[in-house]
Amino acid sequence: MSKEILTQLKDDDQYYHGIGKNYLSNSDISALLGNPKEFRLNRDDNVNFAKGRLFHHMLIELNKVDGWTTIDVSSRNTKAYKEALIEMDVPFLLLKKEYDEVEALAQTMKSNIHLFENIYADDCRYEVPNLGEIQGCIWKGKADIERDDILIDLKTTADIKKFQWSARSYNYDSQAYIYQQLFGKPLVFYVIDKTTSQLGVFEPSEDFISRGQHKVSEAIKVYERFFKEDSVESIDDYYTHDILL
């Protein structure tokens, strides 16, 4: 793949909204398998997305942390909060207490010696984009952390005891498969519980990867049916068909 394209994909705006739109990614899996009519529709930003970005910035992109604006109010129902949205012309703001909560999570992960040494090892490269052909289509991916032998992906979770199951729901299995194909090395998840701050390291099994591969195969079928340049079916013809048990 062109080094020029990969350089452009390092920029988040290009990756998500610019040239990156030309390629499939794991974020497309949910729509293609769940509701293809939502494929590549722009999703509104929200507080949870913002918290996730901030968590990543605090761990591996510290240069972006200073750009965050917060407001020190008790809730989003306050007059001061609503006035701030109008004045700044933004859809939402993080509360100062939310910012502090995310900062505490990042600090907890940094405070673990094993995780710290792996996140900040000498061979670490951060926010690394890649492109590659998988099952006949070009896919993109951006690794949080690439090391010589593994990839590390940073996650927060509502309940780390249920991460085994939420990882399936959020298509981390297809992410692991796609990234393994693109980078030629395994992906490991470093996870922190947003409520208890408990840490976890989760390594995908062969079955986990295989399930991800199957999801990608099924997603490609939908993509080729409705969205490829030579597709003969319109997305307006899409409907679900299932058996009631």
C-alpha angles and dihedrals in degrees: 000000000000115000087215091060092047090050090053091048091059086074109083093217091054092043096052105025109014132044090345089073087076092070138060119245139182090262087068093059096080094055096041092052098033109032116350091192086074093054110136094349110149112258119215115243115247143181095269092051089048093051090051092051092047091051090054092046092052091053106037110003105047091158088071098051096081090062093068120107119202135177125222103222132122097245146345090261093071123108091234092056094049092047091050091055091053094045094048095035094227130135094231144347131215113248115238090242090054090051089051091049092053091046090053091052092051091048091050091054091047090050093062106092096210094049093041093053091051097044093049102032118141092252095053120123119186134219093001116180125207140176131204146151115264120178092341098312132092113245131188130209137173116208117214090212128006120193128177093265107019146022121233121207120194118220139174120206137191091225121012091196088065096043091106088066101032088054087065094045092051093046096244086145092063089043090055091049094046094047092046088055095045099045102027094231136088124270121227124193121225106198138186127192109236092211105039100021089229112159129220140180113209122191117195116241124219089258090052091052092044091053089051091051090053091051090052091050092051092045091052090053090057092044093051091045097054114009112033115105093251095043113135098195124079120226086234087071092060120117135155121250121193143148119252111226 
